[in-house]
Amino acid sequence: MEQLNCTVNTNSSTPSFVSWDFSHLVPAVILSICFALGVPGNLAVIILKPNYHHMSSLSQSLMLNLAISDLLCLLTLPFWIHPLLYDWPFGLVTCKVLAYVLHCSMYGSMLTITVLSVQRCLQVVYLQKCLDQVGKKRILILLWLVVMTLYSPILLLRQLTKDQHCGTSCRPQYSSQAQWMVVLLTESLMGFGSFSVVTFSYICLHRKVNQAAFFNNPQTTRLVASIIVAFFVLWIPYHTIHVMIVLAVSLKNEGLIKFCQDSWNIVEALTAVNSCLNPVLYTFTLRNMCSGQNSENKYCC
């Protein structure tokens, strides 16, 4: 995690702890809860595959991919919880590798949700047939190639820095403010784009399934709303802060910069909550999305 509220001062001695203030303690608690609840939840999805008999072959592959992405993200959390309260003790190689795995798994999860939303929309609304085995593999390979290529610069940018407030920290070092802004805006564009696609897909899906009298029930409405709201609440603040940082630096607005610094760790921790909730939102309640369509299509979602 980034720890933006640290002032660099390499001439100062490194303390044994960073901070126990609100902006560090709250994210540490959130990440700890996410690790404790999310790891067993995603493992259950991978091992037990609940309600998978209701899904198409492609949906099964995407659901497994989502659970694996979320699990990888959550397994890195203990390494990020420690430096929220203390300094970074794990070395440069670990810093680079963990940052790369974290970002690839986070955005792999986000892209999987996006593809899954589009696939469900096509399957239910437009009655498109499931892709064959080759098609499934191509989608998953392309998804991970995009994520791994997009975030490969992390392996170069992540460095260990020392300062009087944070001790040794693992964070990106940019060659210029322009490079930093390009990175932030690229991630934000990807995030807002994914949210737009997810929202549009589930709105279309909801309209379609509500046309059937047997499927018009409050459970479906709550499920669709919960998917969109959770995605919005847990991801949009993270990307909004990115945009606000760019504006604050461009306008040299010290107050806005301070707000972004104080909020960064918290909004970053919220993205981990999404990985914790995904097993509930996308697997254990999936039966509600499929039960009303089973009479027409064995694999409806």
Residue pairs with C-beta under 8 A, 6 or more apart in sequence:
1 27
1 80
1 83
1 84
1 265
1 268
1 269
2 171
2 172
2 264
2 265
2 268
3 18
3 83
3 84
3 166
3 169
3 171
3 264
3 265
4 245
4 260
4 261
4 264
4 265
5 23
5 165
5 261
5 262
5 264
5 265
6 18
6 163
6 165
6 166
6 169
6 171
7 163
7 164
7 165
8 161
8 163
9 163
9 164
9 165
10 161
10 162
10 163
12 162
12 163
12 164
13 164
14 87
14 162
14 167
14 168
15 87
15 164
15 165
15 167
16 86
16 87
16 167
17 85
17 86
17 87
17 167
18 24
18 83
18 84
18 85
18 86
18 87
18 165
18 166
18 167
18 169
19 85
19 165
19 166
20 85
23 261
23 262
23 263
23 264
23 265
23 266
24 84
24 85
24 265
25 84
25 85
26 265
26 266
26 269
27 84
27 265
27 266
27 268
27 269
28 81
28 84
28 85
30 266
30 269
30 270
30 272
30 273
31 77
31 80
31 81
31 84
31 269
31 272
32 77
32 81
33 276
34 74
34 77
34 269
34 272
34 273
34 275
34 276
35 74
35 77
35 78
35 81
37 276
38 70
38 71
38 74
38 272
38 275
38 276
38 279
39 71
39 74
39 75
41 276
41 279
41 280
42 67
42 68
42 70
42 71
42 74
42 275
42 278
42 279
43 71
44 50
44 279
45 63
45 64
45 67
45 279
45 283
46 64
46 67
46 68
46 71
49 60
49 64
50 283
50 284
51 283
51 284
51 286
51 287
51 290
52 60
52 63
54 286
54 287
54 290
54 291
54 294
54 299
54 300
54 301
55 63
55 286
55 290
55 299
55 301
56 119
56 123
56 130
56 299
56 300
56 301
57 130
57 131
57 133
57 136
57 299
58 119
58 130
58 131
58 135
58 136
58 139
59 116
59 119
59 120
59 123
59 299
59 301
61 136
61 139
61 140
62 112
62 115
62 116
62 119
62 139
62 140
63 116
63 282
63 283
65 108
65 112
65 140
65 143
66 109
66 112
66 113
66 116
66 278
66 282
67 278
67 279
67 283
69 105
69 106
69 108
69 109
69 112
69 275
70 105
70 109
70 275
70 276
70 278
70 279
71 275
72 101
72 104
72 105
72 108
73 102
73 105
73 106
73 109
73 272
73 275
74 272
74 275
74 276
76 98
76 101
76 102
76 105
77 272
79 90
79 94
79 98
80 98
80 102
82 88
82 89
83 89
83 169
83 170
84 265
86 167
87 166
87 167
87 168
87 169
88 95
88 160
88 167
88 168
88 169
88 170
89 168
90 98
90 170
91 160
92 159
92 160
95 158
95 159
95 160
95 170
96 154
96 155
96 158
97 155
98 170
99 154
99 158
99 170
99 172
100 151
100 152
100 154
100 155
100 158
103 151
103 154
104 144
104 147
104 148
104 151
105 275
106 271
106 275
107 147
107 150
107 151
107 190
108 143
108 144
108 147
109 274
109 275
109 278
110 190
110 191
110 194
110 235
111 143
111 146
111 147
111 194
112 143
113 194
113 198
113 231
113 278
113 282
114 194
114 197
114 198
115 139
115 143
116 282
117 197
117 198
117 201
117 202
117 205
118 197
118 201
120 201
120 202
120 205
120 289
120 301
121 201
121 202
121 204
121 205
122 128
123 130
123 300
123 301
124 205
124 208
124 209
124 293
124 300
124 301
125 204
125 205
125 208
127 297
130 299
131 139
150 186
150 190
153 183
154 172
157 172
157 173
157 174
158 170
158 171
158 172
158 173
159 170
159 171
159 172
159 173
160 168
160 169
160 170
161 168
161 169
161 171
161 173
162 168
162 169
163 169
172 180
172 183
174 180
174 183
177 249
180 249
181 246
181 249
181 250
184 242
184 243
184 245
184 246
185 242
185 243
185 246
187 239
187 242
188 239
188 240
188 242
188 243
191 235
191 236
191 238
191 239
191 242
192 236
192 239
194 235
195 231
195 232
195 235
195 236
198 227
198 228
198 231
199 228
199 232
202 224
202 227
202 228
205 224
206 220
206 221
206 224
209 215
209 220
209 289
209 292
209 293
210 216
210 220
212 292
212 293
214 292
215 292
215 293
217 292
219 288
220 288
220 289
220 292
223 281
223 285
223 288
223 289
226 281
227 281
227 282
230 274
230 277
230 281
231 274
233 270
234 270
234 271
234 273
234 274
234 277
235 270
235 271
235 274
237 263
237 267
237 270
238 267
238 268
238 270
238 271
240 267
241 260
241 263
241 264
241 267
244 256
244 259
244 260
245 257
245 260
247 253
247 256
248 256
248 257
248 259
248 260
249 257
286 301
289 300
289 301
290 300
290 301
293 300
293 301
294 300
